């Protein structure tokens, strides 16, 4: 699997080791809304399954960043509107848009990722 939305906001007890190891996603989208989301045990499971996994979040509480320091390099975005564009050859890009106003300016582009 190439892309996955983290179950239950990436909470500590979500996304079991068995599930993550079977799916082994390249990119994981996380929609946190509380200070304990995403949980570091959950993020560790994703990194253990695929050390190159890329995390994209729609908006993380600032106090949540410090506990995630050990997997910080896997986070490509801490906030924004996330858009994925897939091309006919299987490559895909992830666009992070600034959602602080209605202009939705592109903040960053990530990829290409290869779909197999």
Secondary structure, DSSP 8 states (H G I E B T S, - for coil): --EEE-GGGG-TT-S-HHHHHHH--SEEEE---STT-S-HHHHHHHHHH-TT-EEEESB--GGGTGGGGGGGGGEEESBSEEEEEE-TTSEEEEEEE--SSTT--EEEEEEEEE--
